[in-house]
Amino acid sequence: VTERNQLLSHLVNMGLLGKDARLEDVLNLTMEDVLRRRLQTMVHQKGLANTAKQSRTMVVHGHIALDGKKIDSPSYLVKSGEEDLIGFYEGSPMEKIQKEQAKNKAVEE
């Protein structure tokens, strides 16, 4: 029982299963479920990069941070609740470009 609860708890914390998951749900997990939790994928989904390849490059080159801490591994698995903590690393040229684009967009509207 303990191992089952630990496994389910870990998979819920990783965002791979919902809070009401059962042991049977573990068998339904696919590789896509895991790939969706990668930092590279999340950066692209958040719109910080235009493509998955650009997202990977931005992560590897140190432009991406999680709660202010630089993460340079595209395969980092983003835990449940960390999605909103993903952003540009402070001082990254990419951060400056995004702020400038947002400012220009606001002026246009």
N, C-alpha and C positions, 0 to 999 in steps of 0.2 A: 504494500500500500504506500509506503514512504517513497520508494523509488518512482512509483507512478505519479504521485503528487509532485515530486521534484521535477520530473520530466515535463509534466504539464505546466507547472509554474515557470520553468525555464523558457518553454516555447511561447507562453503567453507574454513573458517579459521581452522576448525577442520580437514580438509583434507577428509571429507566425500563426498563432491561434487566438481565438477570442476567449474572453474570460470564462465563458460557459462551456469550454471545450471538454470533450471526453477523450478517453484513451483511443477510441476508434478513429477519432479525427486525425490522429498522428499519421495513420496509414494513408490518409487522403492528401497529405502534403506533397507538393510537387517541387521540382527544381525551380520552376518559375516563382513559386512562393518565396523561396530563399533569395533568388536573384532580385526580386522587387525590394528587398530590405537592404541591398547594397548601397553604400554611400554614392557611388557613381550613378546609380539609377535615381536615387532620391534628388540629387543635385539637378539632374535633367528634368525630373517631374516638377520640381519647384520653379523651374523656369530660369535658373541661374546660368544654364548653358543651353545653347540652341540644339545641340545634338548629343547623343550618348558619348561619342568619341571626344567631343569638346569637353564634356563633363569629366571624363577620365583624365584628360590632359590637365584640366584645372586642378583636380584633386592631387595628381602626382606632382605638380609644380608648386603646391603649397598655397593655393589661393582659397581653399575651402577650410572652414573651421566648424567645429561642433561645440557650441556654448563657449566660443572664444578660443578654443584650443585647436591648433592646426592639426588636421588629419590628412596624411598624404598617402593613404592606402585606399584605393578605389573599392576594394573588397570588404572594407569595414562594414560589419552588419549593424545597421542602425536599430537601436532598441526602441521598443514602444515608448512613446512620449518624447523621444529625442528629435522627431521630425521637424518641429518648430525651432529647434536650436541650430539648424543647419544654415550657414550663411558664409559670406566672404570673410577671410581672415583680415583682421584689422591692419590697415596699411597696404593691403594688396592693391596693385594697380587695377585689378578687375573691380574692386569695390568702388574705387574712384570713378571708373567709367560708368558703372551702374548708377551711381548717385547723380552724375552729370546728365545721363540719359533721362532719369526720372525728373530732374529739374527742368530740362528742355521740354519734356512732354507736358509738364504742368504749365509752363509758359504758353505752349501752343493751345492749351484748352482754355 
